[in-house]
Amino acid sequence: MVKVFETPEVNNIGIDQLALNPGDLSGDLILGGTVQQFSSTGIVDLATKQTLTIQDDKILVRTDVKVYGAIDAAEIRTSELYVHRKYDQQYLEFIGPAGDTVGTGLLWAGGSHNKQFVFRDNPDRFFSTENVDVPADKAFMVEGNPVLSNDTLGRSVVNSNLQSVGTLRSLTVGGRINLNDSVFFNPVSERFSIGKEDANGKLSVYDNESDTEIIVSGNGRDRGVVGTFNTKGLDLITDNQTRLSIEVNGDITLGHENKDSTVTRTYGKLSVGVKNPREQFEVAGNIRWANKLFAVGSAPPSDGNYQQGDIIWNSIPKERTPIGWVCTIGGNPGQWKPFGVIG
C-alpha cells in the first residue's frame, strides 16, 4: 500500500512513516543515481568506485577478476595467462573443430613463417617446422634407450640405410656383407669374395670379363690351394711379364719363349718322374741334352728314328761288353757302334 498526500509539498518524510512492505516498489521506478551497498540474492556490491561497465556488445572490468569455479567459453583471447594451481590431469588437450586431433598443436605466429609443432596422421606423428635441439649431454631415446646423442648412435639401432659415412675407426659386422654387389662375405661358409657372391674358396676373386675365378683356400687335406677354379689357365707375373704359366691341362712353362735370358735357380734335389730323389738330379726315363738323346737299353734300337750322336747306355753291363752304343749315321733306326768295352 502506498500513502498519498494531498499537500503537494512534503519534506523530511522518514522511511518508517511510509507503509511500505517488501515487494511494494518495482525496479522500474528507479532511474539514475547511485545505489550504495547494493545487494541481491546473487550479487553483493562492496565497491567504492566504478569497476564494471556493461554495454550492448561487451562487459568492461577495470580490475582483477577472480572466479572460484569453472569458466565455459566459446573462445578466450588473452595477452598473458598465469596459472597458480596444479590440477591432477596435467595435460594440454588439443581437439580440432571436427572433434579430431589431426592438425592440432602449438603454433607461433610471426616472422617469415609460422612455427609449428603439430600432430599429423598416415602415419601418426608429430611434425615440427623447426629444428629440435637438445643439450650436448642429452640424447633422443626410445623406451628409455638412447638412440642418438651428440656423438653416439645407440646400441639398439641395428637396421639402417646409410649411404654415406665419414672415416670409420673400427667396424664390427655380425652378419653377411654386401658392398655394392661387388664385395661379399658369407659368415656361414666363412668365405670372402670379390666379383661374385657364391665363392668357391675361402677367398675368391672373379673377373667377369674373362670369366675367370681365382681362389685361395684349403683342399680339406691339410694343404693350401691357390689357382683358378674354372677351366682357365694361370699366369704368375712380375713387372706385368709372365714368369710362370700353368695351362688348363697342367702344362707348366717357366719363363718366356722369346726371353731366354731368364735365370731359373733350384736349390736342393730336383727330379723328373721320381717321387723321392736320392741325388741332386734324377730322371725316371730318357733325357735329351744339347739335342742329343740319352737312353737306356740292353742293345742298340731296331726301329725308330734317331739322330747322329744319340746314345743308348747299356742297362746290363758285363765284362767284355760295351758301356753303350752311339748312333753314327742317323736314320730309322740308323747305324750304331759300341763304345767303351768293359774289360
C-alpha positions as CSV (number, residue, x, y, z in Angstrom):
1,M,0.0,0.0,0.0
2,V,1.3,3.5,-0.9
3,K,0.1,6.6,1.0
4,V,-1.0,9.6,-1.0
5,F,-0.5,13.1,0.5
6,E,-2.9,15.9,-0.5
7,T,-0.4,18.6,0.3
8,P,1.9,18.8,-2.7
9,E,5.0,19.9,-0.7
10,V,6.0,17.4,1.9
11,N,9.6,17.3,3.3
12,N,11.5,15.1,5.7
13,I,9.4,12.0,5.5
14,G,11.1,9.2,7.3
15,I,11.2,5.7,5.8
16,D,9.4,4.5,8.9
17,Q,6.5,6.8,8.1
18,L,5.8,5.0,4.9
19,A,3.7,2.0,5.0
20,L,5.9,0.0,2.6
21,N,6.1,-3.7,2.5
22,P,8.7,-5.9,0.7
23,G,7.8,-6.0,-3.0
24,D,5.7,-2.8,-3.0
25,L,8.3,-0.9,-5.1
26,S,9.2,-2.0,-8.6
27,G,12.7,-1.7,-10.0
28,D,11.1,0.1,-13.0
29,L,10.5,3.1,-10.7
30,I,14.3,3.6,-10.1
31,L,16.3,5.6,-12.7
32,G,19.8,7.1,-12.2
33,G,21.6,7.8,-9.0
34,T,23.9,5.6,-7.0
35,V,22.6,2.7,-5.0
36,Q,25.1,2.2,-2.2
37,Q,25.8,-1.2,-0.6
38,F,23.6,-2.8,-3.3
39,S,22.9,-6.5,-2.8
40,S,20.7,-9.1,-4.2
41,T,20.3,-12.8,-3.9
42,G,23.2,-13.4,-6.3
43,I,25.1,-10.0,-6.2
44,V,26.9,-8.2,-3.3
45,D,28.3,-4.7,-4.3
46,L,31.1,-3.6,-1.9
47,A,32.9,-1.4,-4.4
48,T,34.0,2.1,-3.5
49,K,34.5,3.1,-7.1
50,Q,33.1,2.1,-10.5
51,T,34.9,-1.0,-11.9
52,L,32.2,-2.7,-14.0
53,T,30.6,-1.3,-17.2
54,I,28.0,-3.3,-19.1
55,Q,27.5,-2.4,-22.8
56,D,25.4,-3.9,-25.5
57,D,28.3,-5.9,-27.0
58,K,30.7,-6.3,-24.1
59,I,31.4,-6.1,-20.4
60,L,34.4,-3.9,-19.3
61,V,36.1,-4.8,-16.0
62,R,38.8,-2.4,-14.7
63,T,40.3,-4.6,-12.0
64,D,41.2,-8.2,-11.4
65,V,38.6,-10.9,-11.8
66,K,38.6,-13.9,-9.6
67,V,36.5,-16.9,-10.5
68,Y,36.0,-19.7,-7.9
69,G,34.7,-22.3,-10.3
70,A,34.8,-23.3,-14.0
71,I,34.5,-20.9,-17.0
72,D,32.7,-22.2,-20.0
73,A,33.5,-20.0,-23.0
74,A,33.4,-20.5,-26.8
75,E,36.7,-18.5,-27.2
76,I,39.2,-17.0,-24.8
77,R,41.6,-14.3,-26.1
78,T,44.4,-13.1,-23.8
79,S,47.8,-11.4,-24.0
80,E,49.1,-13.3,-20.9
81,L,47.9,-16.3,-18.9
82,Y,49.0,-17.1,-15.4
83,V,48.1,-20.3,-13.6
84,H,48.8,-20.8,-9.9
85,R,47.0,-24.1,-9.4
86,K,48.2,-27.6,-10.4
87,Y,45.5,-30.0,-11.5
88,D,45.6,-33.8,-11.3
89,Q,45.3,-34.0,-15.0
90,Q,48.4,-32.3,-16.2
91,Y,47.9,-32.3,-20.0
92,L,47.4,-29.9,-22.8
93,E,44.4,-31.2,-24.7
94,F,44.0,-30.4,-28.4
95,I,40.8,-31.0,-30.2
96,G,40.0,-29.7,-33.7
97,P,36.8,-28.2,-34.9
98,A,35.6,-31.6,-36.2
99,G,36.4,-33.2,-32.9
100,D,39.6,-34.9,-34.1
101,T,43.2,-34.2,-33.2
102,V,44.9,-34.2,-36.7
103,G,46.4,-30.8,-37.5
104,T,46.2,-29.6,-33.9
105,G,49.2,-28.5,-31.8
106,L,51.3,-25.5,-31.0
107,L,51.7,-22.5,-33.3
108,W,54.0,-19.5,-33.0
109,A,52.8,-16.7,-35.4
110,G,55.0,-14.1,-36.9
111,G,58.4,-13.8,-38.7
112,S,58.9,-15.2,-42.2
113,H,56.6,-18.1,-41.4
114,N,54.5,-19.6,-38.6
115,K,56.4,-22.0,-36.4
116,Q,54.5,-25.2,-35.8
117,F,54.6,-28.3,-33.6
118,V,51.5,-30.2,-34.6
119,F,50.1,-33.7,-34.9
120,R,49.8,-35.5,-38.3
121,D,48.5,-38.8,-39.4
122,N,49.3,-41.5,-42.0
123,P,51.3,-42.5,-40.0
124,D,50.6,-40.8,-36.7
125,R,53.4,-38.5,-35.9
126,F,54.4,-35.1,-34.6
127,F,55.6,-32.5,-37.2
128,S,57.9,-29.6,-36.4
129,T,58.7,-26.8,-38.8
130,E,61.9,-26.0,-36.9
131,N,64.9,-27.9,-35.6
132,V,64.7,-29.8,-32.4
133,D,67.7,-29.1,-30.2
134,V,68.9,-30.9,-27.1
135,P,71.9,-30.2,-24.9
136,A,75.2,-32.0,-25.7
137,D,74.9,-34.3,-22.7
138,K,71.3,-35.4,-23.6
139,A,70.0,-37.9,-26.1
140,F,67.0,-38.9,-28.1
141,M,65.5,-42.0,-26.5
142,V,63.1,-44.8,-27.4
143,E,61.5,-46.6,-24.4
144,G,64.4,-45.4,-22.1
145,N,67.1,-46.5,-24.5
146,P,69.3,-43.7,-26.0
147,V,69.2,-44.0,-29.8
148,L,71.0,-40.8,-30.8
149,S,73.3,-38.5,-28.8
150,N,75.8,-35.8,-29.7
151,D,78.4,-38.4,-30.8
152,T,76.9,-41.9,-30.4
153,L,74.4,-44.0,-32.3
154,G,72.5,-46.2,-29.8
155,R,73.2,-49.9,-29.4
156,S,69.6,-50.7,-30.1
157,V,69.9,-49.3,-33.6
158,V,70.5,-52.4,-35.7
159,N,69.0,-51.5,-39.1
160,S,70.0,-48.6,-41.2
161,N,70.0,-47.4,-44.9
162,L,73.2,-45.3,-44.5
163,Q,74.5,-44.2,-47.9
164,S,77.5,-42.2,-46.8
165,V,79.6,-42.2,-43.6
166,G,82.8,-40.4,-42.6
167,T,86.1,-42.1,-41.6
168,L,85.5,-45.3,-39.7
169,R,88.0,-46.1,-36.9
170,S,86.6,-49.6,-36.3
171,L,83.7,-51.7,-37.7
172,T,82.3,-54.9,-36.4
173,V,79.9,-56.8,-38.6
174,G,77.9,-59.8,-37.3
175,G,76.3,-61.0,-40.5
176,R,76.5,-61.0,-44.3
177,I,78.3,-58.2,-46.1
178,N,77.4,-56.9,-49.5
179,L,79.3,-53.9,-50.8
180,N,77.6,-52.5,-54.0
181,D,77.0,-56.1,-55.2
182,S,80.8,-56.4,-55.8
183,V,82.3,-57.4,-52.4
184,F,80.7,-60.2,-50.3
185,F,81.2,-62.1,-47.1
186,N,79.2,-65.1,-46.0
187,P,79.6,-65.8,-42.3
188,V,78.1,-69.3,-42.6
189,S,80.6,-70.6,-45.1
190,E,83.3,-68.1,-43.9
191,R,84.0,-67.1,-47.5
192,F,85.0,-63.7,-48.8
193,S,84.6,-62.9,-52.5
194,I,85.1,-60.1,-55.0
195,G,83.1,-60.0,-58.2
196,K,80.6,-62.8,-57.3
197,E,78.6,-63.8,-54.3
198,D,78.9,-67.6,-54.4
199,A,82.6,-68.1,-53.8
200,N,84.3,-71.4,-54.4
201,G,87.2,-70.7,-52.0
202,K,87.8,-69.0,-48.7
203,L,89.0,-66.1,-50.8
204,S,87.7,-65.7,-54.3
205,V,88.3,-63.0,-57.0
206,Y,86.1,-63.3,-60.1
207,D,86.8,-61.4,-63.3
208,N,83.5,-61.2,-65.3
209,E,85.2,-60.0,-68.5
210,S,87.4,-63.2,-68.8
211,D,85.1,-65.5,-66.8
212,T,88.0,-66.4,-64.5
213,E,87.7,-67.2,-60.8
214,I,90.9,-67.1,-58.7
215,I,90.7,-68.8,-55.3
216,V,92.8,-69.0,-52.2
217,S,91.7,-71.8,-50.0
218,G,92.4,-75.2,-48.4
219,N,91.7,-78.5,-50.1
220,G,90.5,-80.3,-47.0
221,R,93.6,-82.5,-46.8
222,D,95.9,-80.1,-44.8
223,R,97.1,-78.3,-47.9
224,G,96.6,-74.9,-49.3
225,V,95.2,-74.1,-52.8
226,V,96.0,-71.1,-55.0
227,G,94.8,-71.0,-58.6
228,T,91.8,-70.9,-60.9
229,F,88.6,-72.8,-60.0
230,N,87.1,-73.0,-63.5
231,T,88.8,-74.3,-66.7
232,K,91.2,-71.3,-67.1
233,G,95.0,-71.2,-67.1
234,L,97.1,-69.4,-64.5
235,D,100.0,-67.0,-65.0
236,L,102.3,-65.7,-62.4
237,I,103.7,-62.3,-63.4
238,T,106.2,-59.7,-62.3
239,D,106.6,-56.3,-64.0
240,N,103.5,-57.2,-66.0
241,Q,105.5,-60.0,-67.6
242,T,104.6,-63.7,-67.4
243,R,107.2,-65.7,-65.4
244,L,105.3,-69.0,-64.9
245,S,102.3,-70.3,-66.8
246,I,100.1,-73.3,-65.9
247,E,97.8,-74.4,-68.7
248,V,94.4,-75.9,-68.2
249,N,95.7,-79.4,-69.0
250,G,98.5,-79.0,-66.4
251,D,101.4,-78.0,-68.8
252,I,103.8,-75.7,-67.0
253,T,106.1,-73.1,-68.6
254,L,108.9,-71.3,-66.7
255,G,110.0,-68.0,-68.3
256,H,109.0,-66.7,-71.7
257,E,109.7,-68.3,-75.1
258,N,111.3,-65.1,-76.6
259,K,113.3,-64.3,-73.4
260,D,116.0,-67.0,-72.9
261,S,118.0,-64.7,-70.6
262,T,115.7,-65.6,-67.7
263,V,117.6,-67.4,-64.9
264,T,115.8,-70.3,-63.1
265,R,117.6,-71.4,-59.9
266,T,116.8,-74.6,-57.9
267,Y,118.4,-75.3,-54.5
268,G,118.1,-78.8,-53.3
269,K,117.3,-82.1,-55.1
270,L,115.5,-82.0,-58.4
271,S,113.7,-84.9,-60.0
272,V,111.6,-85.8,-63.0
273,G,109.2,-88.7,-62.6
274,V,110.9,-89.7,-59.3
275,K,108.9,-89.2,-56.1
276,N,111.8,-89.3,-53.6
277,P,115.1,-88.4,-55.4
278,R,118.3,-89.5,-53.7
279,E,120.6,-87.5,-55.9
280,Q,120.7,-83.8,-56.8
281,F,119.0,-84.5,-60.1
282,E,117.1,-87.7,-61.0
283,V,115.1,-88.6,-64.1
284,A,112.9,-91.6,-64.3
285,G,113.3,-92.0,-68.1
286,N,115.3,-90.9,-71.1
287,I,116.6,-87.4,-71.5
288,R,117.6,-85.2,-74.3
289,W,120.6,-83.0,-73.7
290,A,122.0,-80.5,-76.3
291,N,119.6,-82.0,-78.8
292,K,121.1,-85.5,-78.1
293,L,119.2,-88.5,-76.8
294,F,120.5,-90.3,-73.7
295,A,118.5,-93.5,-73.2
296,V,119.0,-96.9,-71.5
297,G,118.7,-100.3,-73.2
298,S,120.2,-103.8,-73.5
299,A,121.0,-103.4,-77.2
300,P,121.0,-100.8,-80.0
301,P,117.5,-99.9,-81.1
302,S,116.0,-101.9,-84.0
303,D,113.3,-99.3,-85.0
304,G,112.5,-95.7,-84.6
305,N,114.1,-92.5,-85.8
306,Y,117.4,-91.4,-84.3
307,Q,120.0,-88.8,-84.9
308,Q,123.7,-88.9,-85.1
309,G,125.2,-88.6,-81.6
310,D,122.3,-90.3,-79.8
311,I,123.5,-92.7,-77.1
312,I,122.0,-95.8,-75.7
313,W,123.5,-96.8,-72.3
314,N,123.9,-100.5,-71.6
315,S,121.2,-101.4,-69.0
316,I,123.0,-104.8,-68.1
317,P,126.7,-104.0,-68.4
318,K,129.1,-107.0,-68.1
319,E,132.8,-107.8,-68.7
320,R,133.8,-107.5,-72.3
321,T,130.5,-105.8,-73.3
322,P,130.2,-102.1,-74.3
323,I,129.2,-99.4,-71.9
324,G,126.7,-98.3,-74.6
325,W,126.1,-97.6,-78.3
326,V,126.3,-94.4,-80.2
327,C,124.4,-93.5,-83.4
328,T,127.0,-92.7,-86.1
329,I,124.5,-92.3,-89.0
330,G,121.0,-91.0,-88.4
331,G,118.0,-92.9,-89.7
332,N,115.4,-95.5,-88.9
333,P,116.9,-96.9,-86.8
334,G,120.3,-95.6,-88.1
335,Q,123.8,-97.1,-87.7
336,W,125.0,-97.8,-84.2
337,K,128.5,-98.6,-82.9
338,P,129.5,-99.8,-79.5
339,F,131.9,-97.8,-77.3
340,G,133.7,-98.2,-74.0
341,V,134.2,-102.0,-73.8
342,I,134.3,-103.2,-70.2
343,G,137.4,-105.3,-69.5
